[in-house]
Amino acid sequence: MSSSNYVEFLNINKSYDGRSLVVDDLNLTIAKGEFLTMLGPSGSGKTTSLMMLAGFEAPSSGSIRIDGRSLEAVPPHRRNIGMVFQNYALFPHLTVAENLDYPLRVRKIARQERTRRVRRALDMVQMGAMGERKPAQLSGGQQQRIALARAIIFEPDVVLMDEPLGALDKNLREHLQLEIKHLHERLGITVVYVTHDQSEALTMSDRVAVFNAGKIEQLAPPSELYERPSTAFVAGFIGENNRLVGEIISGNGEEYGVRTQDGQVISVSSRAAFSRGQPVIVSLRPERLYLDQAAVCTNRFSGSVDEVIYLGDHRRVHVRFGDNAMLVAKIPNAGTGVDIAPSQSISLGWDSQDAVLIPA
């Protein structure tokens, strides 16, 4: 069995009513030791896909395999899969150490080995002194660390995480994102992670599968998803995005001319093939838009500042140009020296390689 096809979803369909598909012809392979995130809005099929891998839901059709073995007749407790949920799912009447010991006792592991593994798992999540406490005596972040330790203590083939950090505050969530990422790197375990938080997916993952209406819109490493989204949905869902709608008026497979709906002509670099007259969307990230430095850009325009919003480390500047187009720029507050105020006239621009062409 190839390590690049360790977990396989093969032609998976899932319907609850026999008519509409919650998961629509899912084909996905996950490498051994990979951290793959299923990202998407509510109802996109990501959690259902995770639950089918765990065995809590059955596919309507298709096959799921781990290491070449079909899971069709394998109940959840026989799949050797660790699970981490948003609500921790710890036994309140057991101590932390007893919570970790439980999955080992169920597997009839000897007492001495269980004690060693519990101690090691507690140290791994920096909770070595908390073994005798009950879950109610721990903070939310501490409980989630214990839930994570319990999921990996029996050395599962795969660890599944369903919105595990969703109940935590922003600072703690960001801290635990890095802890989980570093733990994954140390142990080399295969992780399938579900979230609707785009920054979480970009921070933690080797690859991200972006789900929409039961299908994967794009599967790629985080940097490619952000820099080169392949569909309008991905461009809008991953990070902030300026969208200009237009059509191809010239091009040769490297540089294309696009006329926008309000008549502006812009240049966009793309290796993808587009034809003259084809409707397209030009996707431009706010941090790629230059203000008062347009002379050095491939695309240069004049505009007026509509609004400036102060956000600490940067400002969001809303700029109107052309007949009715509005673009948002992100301007760092340190090191730029650009003075911007509402209603002022301003030059704006971006380089052709900084925008992305997407079929409309």
HELIX and SHEET records of a PDB file:
HELIX    1   1 SER A    3  ASN A    5  5                                   3    
HELIX    2   2 LYS A   46  ALA A   54  1                                   9    
HELIX    3   3 PRO A   76  ARG A   78  5                                   3    
HELIX    4   4 VAL A   96  VAL A  106  1                                  11    
HELIX    5   5 ARG A  111  MET A  124  1                                  14    
HELIX    6   6 PRO A  135  GLN A  137  5                                   3    
HELIX    7   7 GLY A  140  ILE A  152  1                                  13    
HELIX    8   8 LYS A  170  LEU A  187  1                                  18    
HELIX    9   9 GLN A  198  MET A  204  1                                   7    
HELIX   10  10 PRO A  222  GLU A  227  1                                   6    
HELIX   11  11 ALA A  232  PHE A  237  1                                   6    
HELIX   12  12 PRO A  286  ARG A  288  5                                   3    
HELIX   13  13 ALA A  294  VAL A  296  5                                   3    
HELIX   14  14 SER A  352  ASP A  354  5                                   3    
SHEET    1   A 4 VAL A  23  ILE A  30  0                                        
SHEET    2   A 4 VAL A   7  LYS A  14 -1                                        
SHEET    3   A 4 SER A  61  ILE A  66 -1                                        
SHEET    4   A 4 ARG A  69  SER A  70 -1                                        
SHEET    1   B 6 ILE A  81  PHE A  85  0                                        
SHEET    2   B 6 VAL A 158  ASP A 162  1                                        
SHEET    3   B 6 THR A 190  THR A 195  1                                        
SHEET    4   B 6 PHE A  35  LEU A  39  1                                        
SHEET    5   B 6 ARG A 207  ASN A 212  1                                        
SHEET    6   B 6 LYS A 215  ALA A 220 -1                                        
SHEET    1   C 5 VAL A 265  SER A 269  0                                        
SHEET    2   C 5 GLU A 255  THR A 260 -1                                        
SHEET    3   C 5 ASN A 242  GLY A 251 -1                                        
SHEET    4   C 5 PRO A 279  LEU A 284 -1                                        
SHEET    5   C 5 ALA A 355  PRO A 359 -1                                        
SHEET    1   D 5 TYR A 290  LEU A 291  0                                        
SHEET    2   D 5 SER A 345  TRP A 350 -1                                        
SHEET    3   D 5 ASN A 299  TYR A 310 -1                                        
SHEET    4   D 5 HIS A 314  PHE A 321 -1                                        
SHEET    5   D 5 ALA A 325  PRO A 332 -1                                        
END                                                                             
